[in-house]
Amino acid sequence: MVALARVVHSVATRGSSGLFNDFYDYWAAGVLLNRGQDPYDIAALHAVQRAAGLQIETGAGYSYPLFFAHLLRPLALIAAPEAAFIFMALSLITLACAIALLLGSIPRLSWPVALVGGAAAGLFPPVIGSLYFGQANLLVLLLLTVAYGCIAPGPMLGFASAIKLYPISGFLAAITERPPRWRRLAIGLAVLGVLLLLQIGAGGASIAGRAGYFLGPDTYWTNESINGWLSRLGIASTWTKPPLPGLPVEPLMLVAVAILAALTVVVLLLAAKRPWEGALALSLWLGVVAAPKNSLWNFTPLLLCIAFIWTAVRGRWWIVAVGVAGWLLLELQAQLDSARETVYQASPALAWLSSTGLYGALIIGGLTAYVLLRPGLTDRGALTG
Protein backbone atom coordinates (compact mmCIF):
# COMPACT_ATOMS: atom_id res chain seq x y z
CA MET A 1 0.00 0.00 0.00
CA VAL A 2 2.82 2.38 0.88
CA ALA A 3 4.68 1.58 -2.34
CA LEU A 4 1.59 2.09 -4.47
CA ALA A 5 0.79 5.37 -2.71
CA ARG A 6 4.33 6.61 -3.40
CA VAL A 7 3.96 5.79 -7.10
CA VAL A 8 0.61 7.58 -7.28
CA HIS A 9 2.18 10.58 -5.54
CA SER A 10 5.04 10.60 -8.07
CA VAL A 11 2.59 10.58 -10.98
CA ALA A 12 0.50 13.33 -9.39
CA THR A 13 3.44 15.63 -8.62
CA ARG A 14 5.85 14.89 -11.48
CA GLY A 15 3.60 13.68 -14.26
CA SER A 16 3.34 10.35 -16.01
CA SER A 17 6.32 10.76 -18.33
CA GLY A 18 8.21 7.46 -18.15
CA LEU A 19 5.37 5.58 -16.46
CA PHE A 20 5.65 1.89 -17.47
CA ASN A 21 8.43 2.87 -19.90
CA ASP A 22 10.45 -0.31 -19.40
CA PHE A 23 7.43 -2.58 -19.33
CA TYR A 24 6.43 -1.40 -22.78
CA ASP A 25 9.75 -2.78 -24.07
CA TYR A 26 8.90 -6.14 -22.49
CA TRP A 27 5.38 -5.98 -23.89
CA ALA A 28 6.56 -5.18 -27.41
CA ALA A 29 9.12 -7.99 -27.23
CA GLY A 30 6.28 -10.37 -26.32
CA VAL A 31 4.24 -9.08 -29.26
CA LEU A 32 7.14 -9.77 -31.63
CA LEU A 33 7.57 -13.28 -30.23
CA ASN A 34 3.86 -13.94 -30.72
CA ARG A 35 4.35 -12.94 -34.36
CA GLY A 36 7.42 -15.14 -34.76
CA GLN A 37 9.72 -12.13 -35.08
CA ASP A 38 13.00 -11.13 -33.43
CA PRO A 39 12.35 -9.31 -30.11
CA TYR A 40 15.85 -7.79 -30.25
CA ASP A 41 15.08 -5.98 -33.51
CA ILE A 42 14.92 -2.37 -32.29
CA ALA A 43 13.23 -1.09 -35.45
CA ALA A 44 10.51 -3.72 -35.19
CA LEU A 45 10.13 -2.96 -31.47
CA HIS A 46 9.68 0.73 -32.29
CA ALA A 47 7.09 -0.12 -34.92
CA VAL A 48 5.04 -2.18 -32.45
CA GLN A 49 5.14 0.60 -29.87
CA ARG A 50 4.19 3.30 -32.38
CA ALA A 51 1.29 1.19 -33.65
CA ALA A 52 0.05 0.92 -30.06
CA GLY A 53 0.24 4.71 -29.66
CA LEU A 54 3.02 4.55 -27.07
CA GLN A 55 5.33 7.55 -26.61
CA ILE A 56 8.29 6.13 -24.71
CA GLU A 57 12.07 6.11 -24.65
CA THR A 58 13.05 2.75 -26.10
CA GLY A 59 16.82 3.20 -25.83
CA ALA A 60 18.57 -0.11 -26.48
CA GLY A 61 15.25 -1.94 -26.75
CA TYR A 62 14.64 -5.32 -25.16
CA SER A 63 17.96 -6.45 -23.66
CA TYR A 64 17.10 -9.39 -21.38
CA PRO A 65 17.26 -13.15 -22.03
CA LEU A 66 14.37 -14.51 -24.11
CA PHE A 67 12.96 -16.43 -21.15
CA PHE A 68 11.40 -13.31 -19.66
CA ALA A 69 9.94 -12.22 -23.01
CA HIS A 70 8.28 -15.63 -23.28
CA LEU A 71 6.78 -15.13 -19.81
CA LEU A 72 5.27 -11.86 -21.02
CA ARG A 73 3.66 -13.33 -24.15
CA PRO A 74 0.20 -13.73 -22.55
CA LEU A 75 0.19 -10.03 -21.57
CA ALA A 76 1.28 -9.17 -25.11
CA LEU A 77 -2.09 -10.47 -26.33
CA ILE A 78 -3.93 -7.53 -24.74
CA ALA A 79 -3.61 -3.76 -25.11
CA ALA A 80 -0.43 -2.23 -23.68
CA PRO A 81 -2.02 0.03 -20.98
CA GLU A 82 -4.16 -2.81 -19.59
CA ALA A 83 -1.17 -5.16 -19.67
CA ALA A 84 0.92 -2.58 -17.79
CA PHE A 85 -1.60 -2.33 -14.93
CA ILE A 86 -1.82 -6.12 -14.69
CA PHE A 87 1.96 -6.28 -14.55
CA MET A 88 1.98 -3.64 -11.79
CA ALA A 89 -0.57 -5.67 -9.81
CA LEU A 90 1.58 -8.78 -10.18
CA SER A 91 4.64 -6.79 -9.11
CA LEU A 92 2.85 -5.53 -6.00
CA ILE A 93 1.82 -9.07 -5.06
CA THR A 94 5.37 -10.38 -5.49
CA LEU A 95 6.70 -7.41 -3.52
CA ALA A 96 4.33 -8.13 -0.62
CA CYS A 97 5.33 -11.80 -0.62
CA ALA A 98 9.05 -10.97 -0.75
CA ILE A 99 8.85 -8.47 2.10
CA ALA A 100 6.79 -10.91 4.19
CA LEU A 101 9.46 -13.58 3.71
CA LEU A 102 12.26 -11.15 4.57
CA LEU A 103 10.50 -9.95 7.71
CA GLY A 104 9.75 -13.53 8.67
CA SER A 105 13.47 -14.31 8.54
CA ILE A 106 14.19 -11.86 11.38
CA PRO A 107 14.46 -13.70 14.73
CA ARG A 108 11.98 -12.67 17.45
CA LEU A 109 10.18 -10.29 15.10
CA SER A 110 7.74 -7.97 16.86
CA TRP A 111 4.67 -6.38 15.28
CA PRO A 112 6.03 -2.81 15.51
CA VAL A 113 9.23 -3.83 13.72
CA ALA A 114 7.22 -5.78 11.14
CA LEU A 115 4.90 -2.86 10.37
CA VAL A 116 7.64 -0.25 10.27
CA GLY A 117 9.92 -2.56 8.29
CA GLY A 118 7.20 -3.35 5.77
CA ALA A 119 6.37 0.33 5.29
CA ALA A 120 10.06 1.21 4.97
CA ALA A 121 10.56 -1.48 2.33
CA GLY A 122 7.63 -0.01 0.42
CA LEU A 123 9.43 3.35 0.44
CA PHE A 124 12.76 1.90 -0.74
CA PRO A 125 13.64 4.00 -3.83
CA PRO A 126 14.51 1.05 -6.12
CA VAL A 127 11.12 -0.49 -5.29
CA ILE A 128 9.29 2.72 -6.22
CA GLY A 129 11.29 3.08 -9.43
CA SER A 130 10.65 -0.54 -10.39
CA LEU A 131 6.90 -0.04 -10.01
CA TYR A 132 6.88 3.32 -11.78
CA PHE A 133 8.90 2.25 -14.82
CA GLY A 134 7.40 -1.25 -14.93
CA GLN A 135 10.70 -3.01 -14.24
CA ALA A 136 11.06 -6.76 -13.64
CA ASN A 137 13.01 -6.31 -10.41
CA LEU A 138 10.19 -7.16 -8.01
CA LEU A 139 9.60 -10.52 -9.68
CA VAL A 140 13.33 -11.18 -9.39
CA LEU A 141 13.26 -10.02 -5.76
CA LEU A 142 10.73 -12.69 -4.81
CA LEU A 143 12.85 -15.45 -6.35
CA LEU A 144 15.94 -14.16 -4.55
CA THR A 145 14.05 -13.89 -1.26
CA VAL A 146 12.97 -17.52 -1.52
CA ALA A 147 16.62 -18.44 -2.13
CA TYR A 148 17.57 -16.23 0.86
CA GLY A 149 15.34 -18.43 3.02
CA CYS A 150 17.34 -21.44 1.75
CA ILE A 151 14.30 -22.87 -0.05
CA ALA A 152 15.51 -24.42 -3.32
CA PRO A 153 18.25 -21.78 -3.54
CA GLY A 154 19.89 -23.29 -6.63
CA PRO A 155 16.76 -23.32 -8.82
CA MET A 156 15.63 -19.92 -7.54
CA LEU A 157 18.98 -18.34 -8.44
CA GLY A 158 18.80 -20.05 -11.83
CA PHE A 159 15.34 -18.67 -12.55
CA ALA A 160 16.28 -15.18 -11.35
CA SER A 161 19.44 -15.15 -13.49
CA ALA A 162 17.40 -16.15 -16.55
CA ILE A 163 15.34 -12.97 -16.17
CA LYS A 164 18.20 -10.59 -15.34
CA LEU A 165 21.71 -11.94 -15.54
CA TYR A 166 23.24 -10.13 -12.54
CA PRO A 167 21.77 -12.54 -9.89
CA ILE A 168 24.23 -15.14 -11.19
CA SER A 169 26.69 -13.61 -8.71
CA GLY A 170 24.59 -15.24 -5.98
CA PHE A 171 26.24 -18.57 -6.79
CA LEU A 172 29.38 -17.24 -5.09
CA ALA A 173 27.64 -17.97 -1.79
CA ALA A 174 27.52 -21.68 -2.69
CA ILE A 175 31.04 -21.85 -4.14
CA THR A 176 32.68 -20.26 -1.07
CA GLU A 177 30.93 -22.50 1.47
CA ARG A 178 33.19 -24.89 3.39
CA PRO A 179 32.78 -27.43 1.85
CA PRO A 180 31.36 -25.86 -1.32
CA ARG A 181 27.70 -26.53 -2.09
CA TRP A 182 28.38 -28.17 -5.45
CA ARG A 183 24.91 -29.71 -5.73
CA ARG A 184 23.27 -26.34 -5.14
CA LEU A 185 25.54 -24.79 -7.77
CA ALA A 186 25.05 -27.56 -10.32
CA ILE A 187 21.24 -27.54 -10.08
CA GLY A 188 21.09 -23.75 -10.31
CA LEU A 189 23.37 -23.57 -13.33
CA ALA A 190 21.47 -26.40 -14.99
CA VAL A 191 18.19 -24.49 -14.58
CA LEU A 192 19.81 -21.36 -15.94
CA GLY A 193 21.36 -23.24 -18.85
CA VAL A 194 18.06 -24.83 -19.86
CA LEU A 195 16.27 -21.46 -19.79
CA LEU A 196 19.04 -19.77 -21.75
CA LEU A 197 18.63 -22.39 -24.49
CA LEU A 198 15.63 -20.32 -25.53
CA GLN A 199 18.16 -17.89 -27.00
CA ILE A 200 18.79 -20.43 -29.75
CA GLY A 201 16.67 -19.29 -32.65
CA ALA A 202 14.72 -16.04 -32.44
CA GLY A 203 17.03 -13.22 -31.45
CA GLY A 204 19.97 -15.31 -30.35
CA ALA A 205 22.37 -13.86 -32.89
CA SER A 206 21.05 -10.33 -32.36
CA ILE A 207 21.84 -10.16 -28.66
CA ALA A 208 25.19 -11.92 -29.14
CA GLY A 209 26.19 -9.22 -31.58
CA ARG A 210 25.51 -6.52 -28.99
CA ALA A 211 28.00 -7.81 -26.41
CA GLY A 212 30.19 -4.78 -26.98
CA TYR A 213 27.31 -2.49 -26.05
CA PHE A 214 26.80 -4.21 -22.70
CA LEU A 215 30.46 -3.95 -21.74
CA GLY A 216 31.17 -0.50 -23.17
CA PRO A 217 30.92 2.86 -21.34
CA ASP A 218 27.39 4.00 -20.54
CA THR A 219 26.70 7.53 -19.27
CA TYR A 220 22.91 7.12 -19.14
CA TRP A 221 21.44 8.86 -16.09
CA THR A 222 19.86 5.75 -14.52
CA ASN A 223 23.08 3.71 -14.68
CA GLU A 224 24.22 3.44 -11.04
CA SER A 225 26.80 0.71 -11.54
CA ILE A 226 30.58 1.09 -11.45
CA ASN A 227 30.33 1.47 -15.22
CA GLY A 228 27.91 4.40 -14.98
CA TRP A 229 29.96 6.15 -12.31
CA LEU A 230 33.23 6.01 -14.26
CA SER A 231 31.51 6.78 -17.57
CA ARG A 232 29.97 10.02 -16.31
CA LEU A 233 33.27 11.05 -14.70
CA GLY A 234 35.15 10.72 -17.99
CA ILE A 235 32.60 11.22 -20.77
CA ALA A 236 30.07 14.00 -21.41
CA SER A 237 26.44 12.91 -21.21
CA THR A 238 23.03 14.45 -21.76
CA TRP A 239 22.87 15.79 -18.20
CA THR A 240 26.45 15.81 -16.89
CA LYS A 241 29.81 17.31 -17.76
CA PRO A 242 32.88 15.12 -17.07
CA PRO A 243 35.13 16.31 -14.22
CA LEU A 244 37.86 13.91 -15.45
CA PRO A 245 37.66 14.08 -19.27
CA GLY A 246 39.62 11.38 -21.05
CA LEU A 247 39.39 8.96 -18.15
CA PRO A 248 40.05 5.39 -19.45
CA VAL A 249 36.63 4.10 -18.45
CA GLU A 250 36.74 0.49 -19.63
CA PRO A 251 40.09 -0.58 -18.09
CA LEU A 252 39.29 1.23 -14.84
CA MET A 253 35.88 -0.42 -14.74
CA LEU A 254 37.42 -3.86 -15.17
CA VAL A 255 39.99 -3.16 -12.46
CA ALA A 256 37.38 -1.79 -10.02
CA VAL A 257 35.03 -4.73 -10.59
CA ALA A 258 37.91 -7.22 -10.20
CA ILE A 259 38.93 -5.61 -6.90
CA LEU A 260 35.35 -5.66 -5.58
CA ALA A 261 34.94 -9.28 -6.65
CA ALA A 262 38.21 -10.29 -4.99
CA LEU A 263 37.28 -8.50 -1.76
CA THR A 264 33.85 -10.15 -1.76
CA VAL A 265 35.36 -13.62 -2.21
CA VAL A 266 37.90 -12.94 0.55
CA VAL A 267 35.13 -11.87 2.96
CA LEU A 268 33.05 -14.94 2.09
CA LEU A 269 36.03 -17.24 2.63
CA LEU A 270 37.08 -15.59 5.90
CA ALA A 271 33.56 -15.66 7.30
CA ALA A 272 33.80 -19.36 8.08
CA LYS A 273 30.72 -19.47 10.33
CA ARG A 274 28.60 -17.20 8.17
CA PRO A 275 24.89 -17.89 7.69
CA TRP A 276 23.65 -18.60 4.17
CA GLU A 277 21.47 -15.46 4.21
CA GLY A 278 24.39 -13.12 4.70
CA ALA A 279 26.59 -14.90 2.17
CA LEU A 280 23.85 -14.73 -0.46
CA ALA A 281 23.08 -11.07 0.31
CA LEU A 282 26.73 -10.06 -0.11
CA SER A 283 27.13 -12.14 -3.28
CA LEU A 284 24.07 -10.50 -4.85
CA TRP A 285 25.33 -7.09 -3.75
CA LEU A 286 28.41 -7.67 -5.90
CA GLY A 287 26.22 -8.40 -8.92
CA VAL A 288 24.13 -5.29 -8.28
CA VAL A 289 27.02 -2.83 -8.26
CA ALA A 290 29.27 -4.60 -10.78
CA ALA A 291 26.86 -5.37 -13.63
CA PRO A 292 27.68 -2.72 -16.25
CA LYS A 293 24.14 -1.56 -17.09
CA ASN A 294 22.40 -1.76 -13.72
CA SER A 295 20.04 1.09 -12.96
CA LEU A 296 19.06 2.35 -9.53
CA TRP A 297 15.91 0.24 -9.83
CA ASN A 298 18.02 -2.91 -10.05
CA PHE A 299 19.22 -2.24 -6.51
CA THR A 300 16.11 -3.93 -5.05
CA PRO A 301 18.16 -7.00 -3.89
CA LEU A 302 19.85 -4.68 -1.38
CA LEU A 303 16.75 -5.32 0.72
CA LEU A 304 18.28 -8.73 1.45
CA CYS A 305 21.40 -7.00 2.78
CA ILE A 306 19.27 -4.67 4.89
CA ALA A 307 17.24 -7.55 6.37
CA PHE A 308 20.45 -9.41 7.21
CA ILE A 309 22.06 -6.33 8.76
CA TRP A 310 19.00 -5.85 10.97
CA THR A 311 19.68 -9.22 12.65
CA ALA A 312 22.96 -7.75 13.94
CA VAL A 313 21.58 -4.55 15.48
CA ARG A 314 20.79 -5.86 19.00
CA GLY A 315 21.48 -2.51 20.64
CA ARG A 316 24.29 -1.48 18.29
CA TRP A 317 22.63 1.66 16.99
CA TRP A 318 25.71 2.76 15.11
CA ILE A 319 24.91 -0.08 12.67
CA VAL A 320 21.46 1.43 12.21
CA ALA A 321 22.98 4.89 11.67
CA VAL A 322 25.41 3.67 9.00
CA GLY A 323 22.71 1.64 7.27
CA VAL A 324 20.30 4.58 7.27
CA ALA A 325 23.02 6.76 5.74
CA GLY A 326 23.38 4.28 2.87
CA TRP A 327 19.60 4.13 2.44
CA LEU A 328 19.30 7.94 2.39
CA LEU A 329 21.95 8.20 -0.32
CA LEU A 330 19.75 6.00 -2.52
CA GLU A 331 16.80 8.27 -1.76
CA LEU A 332 18.94 11.31 -2.52
CA GLN A 333 19.83 9.77 -5.89
CA ALA A 334 16.16 9.40 -6.77
CA GLN A 335 15.51 13.05 -5.87
CA LEU A 336 18.56 14.31 -7.80
CA ASP A 337 17.60 12.31 -10.86
CA SER A 338 14.08 13.71 -10.81
CA ALA A 339 15.65 17.20 -11.10
CA ARG A 340 18.50 16.14 -13.39
CA GLU A 341 17.73 18.82 -15.99
CA THR A 342 18.86 21.51 -13.56
CA VAL A 343 20.99 19.80 -10.89
CA TYR A 344 23.91 18.30 -12.78
CA GLN A 345 24.62 20.78 -15.57
CA ALA A 346 25.96 23.78 -13.68
CA SER A 347 29.42 22.34 -13.03
CA PRO A 348 31.47 19.24 -13.92
CA ALA A 349 32.01 18.67 -10.19
CA LEU A 350 28.28 17.97 -9.85
CA ALA A 351 28.71 14.83 -11.96
CA TRP A 352 29.99 13.16 -8.79
CA LEU A 353 26.47 13.54 -7.37
CA SER A 354 25.03 11.48 -10.21
CA SER A 355 26.29 8.31 -8.47
CA THR A 356 25.16 8.89 -4.89
CA GLY A 357 23.03 5.75 -5.21
CA LEU A 358 26.17 3.74 -5.87
CA TYR A 359 27.86 5.30 -2.83
CA GLY A 360 24.89 4.25 -0.71
CA ALA A 361 25.06 0.72 -2.10
CA LEU A 362 28.77 0.53 -1.27
CA ILE A 363 28.00 1.54 2.32
CA ILE A 364 25.31 -1.14 2.62
CA GLY A 365 27.64 -3.74 1.09
CA GLY A 366 30.45 -2.79 3.46
CA LEU A 367 28.13 -3.10 6.43
CA THR A 368 26.95 -6.51 5.23
CA ALA A 369 30.58 -7.66 4.98
CA TYR A 370 31.28 -6.38 8.51
CA VAL A 371 28.35 -8.32 9.95
CA LEU A 372 29.47 -11.47 8.11
CA LEU A 373 32.97 -11.18 9.53
CA ARG A 374 31.58 -10.82 13.06
CA PRO A 375 29.52 -14.03 13.43
CA GLY A 376 28.59 -13.24 17.02
CA LEU A 377 26.50 -10.29 15.85
CA THR A 378 23.74 -12.41 14.28
CA ASP A 379 21.20 -14.69 15.90
CA ARG A 380 21.59 -17.43 13.34
CA GLY A 381 25.22 -18.50 13.49
CA ALA A 382 25.93 -21.11 10.85
CA LEU A 383 22.76 -23.14 11.42
CA THR A 384 21.09 -22.15 8.16
CA GLY A 385 24.17 -22.49 5.96
Secondary structure, 3 states (H helix, E strand, C coil): CHHHHHHHHHHHHHCCCCCCHHHHHHHHHHHHHHCCCCCCCHHHHHHHHHHCCCCCCCCCCCCCCHHHHHHCCCHHHCCHHHHHHHHHHHHHHHHHHHHHHHHHCCCCCCHHHHHHHHHHHHCCHHHHHHHHHCCCHHHHHHHHHHHHCCCCHHHHHHHHHHHCCHHHHHHHHHHCCCCCCHHHHHHHHHHHHHHHHHHCCCCHHHHHCCHHHHHCCCCCCCECCHHHHHHHHHCCCCCCCCCCCCCCHHHHHHHHHHHHHHHHHHHHHHCCCCCHHHHHHHHHHHHHHHCCCCEHHHHCCHHHHHHHHHCCCCCCHHHHHHHHHHHHHHHHHHHHHHCHHHHCCCCHHHHHHHHHHHHHHHHHHHHHHHHHHCHHHCCCCCCCC
